[in-house]
């Protein structure tokens, strides 16, 4: 039994899929708060990184809005409780496949946003899920907030390599 450590550069190649909540029961099960649109992925997981420790998944159950997971390395509730509030990550290569034109939230956050007139609106620092469409939250250098609907009519181009998004904002009436 040994912990597997990840270098900082390896951490960049990882994506967060959940956060460990409270312990559940007395046998080391932990509540996992899903931070992914693909919650079905938990059922087939064999291992996951929590911080820089590789954990082996022994059991997965779905319970209300949580996923209950039991890890081989933490078979006792008291031991497992040290995982609370830590993040579950997987290799970026294990990310669920996307349809063309879809992007992961973690790739969108941090993009620099420019409108079609060449005005820099700032960086995306949050994504609001409204139900009908996502809304990108952008703050400019004066900390003014811009809300950009994630619609094809508004978002003209996303270039992950360059770290940029081009938008055509609707005219304000």
C-alpha positions as CSV (number, residue, x, y, z in Angstrom):
1,X,0.0,0.0,0.0
2,X,1.6,3.2,-1.0
3,X,0.4,6.6,-2.1
4,X,0.9,7.7,-5.7
5,X,2.1,11.3,-6.0
6,X,1.4,13.5,-9.0
7,X,3.7,16.2,-10.2
8,X,2.2,19.7,-10.7
9,X,2.5,19.4,-14.5
10,X,0.5,16.1,-14.3
11,X,-2.2,18.0,-12.3
12,X,-2.9,20.3,-15.3
13,X,-3.8,17.2,-17.3
14,X,-6.5,16.3,-14.8
15,X,-10.2,17.3,-14.6
16,X,-12.4,17.5,-11.6
17,X,-15.5,15.3,-11.6
18,X,-16.6,15.5,-8.0
19,X,-16.0,16.7,-4.4
20,X,-15.9,14.4,-1.4
21,X,-18.7,15.2,1.1
22,X,-19.4,13.7,4.5
23,X,-18.9,10.1,5.5
24,X,-22.0,7.8,5.1
25,X,-22.5,5.0,7.5
26,X,-19.8,3.2,9.3
27,X,-18.0,1.2,6.6
28,X,-16.0,4.0,4.9
29,X,-18.5,5.0,2.3
30,X,-18.2,8.7,1.3
31,X,-20.8,11.0,-0.2
32,X,-19.5,12.4,-3.5
33,X,-21.0,15.6,-4.8
34,X,-20.9,15.3,-8.6
35,X,-19.2,18.2,-10.5
36,X,-19.8,16.7,-14.0
37,X,-22.7,16.5,-16.4
38,X,-21.9,12.8,-16.9
39,X,-22.8,11.3,-13.5
40,X,-23.3,7.8,-15.1
41,X,-19.5,7.7,-15.4
42,X,-19.1,6.9,-11.6
43,X,-20.7,3.5,-12.0
44,X,-17.8,2.1,-14.1
45,X,-14.9,3.8,-12.3
46,X,-12.1,1.5,-11.0
47,X,-9.8,4.2,-9.6
48,X,-9.8,8.0,-9.1
49,X,-7.3,10.5,-7.8
50,X,-8.2,12.4,-4.7
51,X,-5.7,15.3,-4.3
52,X,-2.5,13.5,-5.2
53,X,-3.5,10.1,-4.0
54,X,-4.6,7.2,-6.3
55,X,-7.7,5.5,-4.7
56,X,-9.3,2.2,-5.9
57,X,-13.1,2.2,-6.0
58,X,-14.6,-0.8,-4.3
59,X,-18.3,0.2,-4.5
60,X,-20.5,2.8,-6.1
61,X,-24.1,3.5,-5.3
62,X,-26.4,6.4,-6.3
63,X,-28.3,8.0,-3.4
64,X,-30.5,11.1,-4.1
65,X,-28.2,13.8,-5.4
66,X,-25.0,12.1,-4.2
67,X,-22.9,9.2,-5.3
68,X,-21.8,7.0,-2.5
69,X,-18.3,5.6,-3.0
70,X,-16.1,3.2,-1.0
71,X,-12.4,3.2,-1.5
72,X,-10.2,0.2,-0.9
73,X,-7.6,2.4,0.9
74,X,-10.2,3.8,3.4
75,X,-12.3,0.9,4.8
76,X,-13.1,2.6,8.1
77,X,-15.4,5.7,8.5
78,X,-12.8,7.5,10.7
79,X,-10.1,7.1,8.2
80,X,-12.3,8.0,5.2
81,X,-13.4,11.3,6.9
82,X,-10.0,12.8,6.1
83,X,-11.1,12.9,2.4
84,X,-14.0,15.3,3.1
85,X,-13.9,18.5,0.9
86,X,-11.2,17.1,-1.3
87,X,-11.6,16.9,-5.1
88,X,-11.9,13.8,-7.3
89,X,-10.0,14.1,-10.5
90,X,-9.5,11.9,-13.6
91,X,-7.0,12.1,-16.5
92,X,-8.2,14.5,-19.2
93,X,-7.9,11.6,-21.6
94,X,-10.7,9.8,-19.6
95,X,-13.1,12.8,-20.1
96,X,-16.4,11.9,-21.6
97,X,-16.4,12.5,-25.4
98,X,-18.2,15.6,-26.6
99,X,-20.2,16.3,-29.7
100,X,-18.8,18.7,-32.2
101,X,-19.1,22.3,-31.0
102,X,-19.3,21.2,-27.3
103,X,-16.7,22.2,-24.8
104,X,-15.9,21.3,-21.2
105,X,-16.6,24.0,-18.6
106,X,-13.0,23.7,-17.4
107,X,-11.7,24.6,-20.9
108,X,-14.1,27.6,-21.1
109,X,-13.2,29.2,-17.8
110,X,-10.2,31.5,-18.1
111,X,-10.7,32.2,-21.8
112,X,-10.2,35.9,-22.8
113,X,-13.3,37.3,-24.5
114,X,-13.2,39.9,-27.3
115,X,-16.2,41.2,-29.2
116,X,-16.4,41.6,-32.9
117,X,-15.4,45.3,-32.7
118,X,-12.1,44.2,-31.1
119,X,-13.0,45.3,-27.6
120,X,-11.6,43.0,-24.9
121,X,-14.5,42.2,-22.5
122,X,-12.3,40.3,-20.0
123,X,-11.9,36.7,-18.8
124,X,-14.6,34.1,-18.2
125,X,-14.5,33.3,-14.5
126,X,-17.8,31.4,-14.1
127,X,-20.5,29.6,-16.0
128,X,-24.2,29.9,-14.9
129,X,-26.5,27.0,-15.8
130,X,-29.8,28.6,-16.5
131,X,-31.6,25.6,-17.8
132,X,-32.2,26.9,-21.3
133,X,-28.6,27.8,-22.1
134,X,-25.4,28.4,-20.2
135,X,-24.3,32.0,-19.5
136,X,-20.6,32.9,-19.4
137,X,-19.7,35.4,-16.6
138,X,-16.9,37.7,-17.7
139,X,-15.2,40.4,-15.6
140,X,-13.2,43.2,-17.3
141,X,-10.1,45.0,-15.9
142,X,-12.4,47.4,-14.0
143,X,-14.2,44.4,-12.5
144,X,-17.4,45.2,-14.4
145,X,-19.5,42.1,-15.1
146,X,-20.6,41.0,-18.6
147,X,-23.1,38.1,-19.0
148,X,-22.7,36.3,-22.3
149,X,-25.3,33.8,-23.4
150,X,-23.8,30.6,-24.7
151,X,-25.7,30.8,-28.0
152,X,-24.4,30.3,-31.6
153,X,-25.8,33.7,-32.4
154,X,-23.5,35.3,-29.8
155,X,-20.4,33.1,-29.5
156,X,-18.8,33.3,-32.9
157,X,-15.5,31.4,-32.3
158,X,-13.8,29.5,-29.5
159,X,-10.0,28.9,-29.9
160,X,-8.8,26.8,-26.9
161,X,-5.2,26.9,-28.2
162,X,-5.1,30.7,-28.2
163,X,-7.3,30.9,-25.1
164,X,-9.8,33.2,-26.8
165,X,-13.5,33.5,-27.4
166,X,-15.0,35.9,-30.0
167,X,-18.5,37.1,-29.3
168,X,-21.0,39.3,-31.1
169,X,-23.1,40.9,-28.4
170,X,-26.7,41.7,-29.1
171,X,-27.4,45.4,-29.5
172,X,-28.8,46.8,-26.3
173,X,-32.2,48.4,-26.9
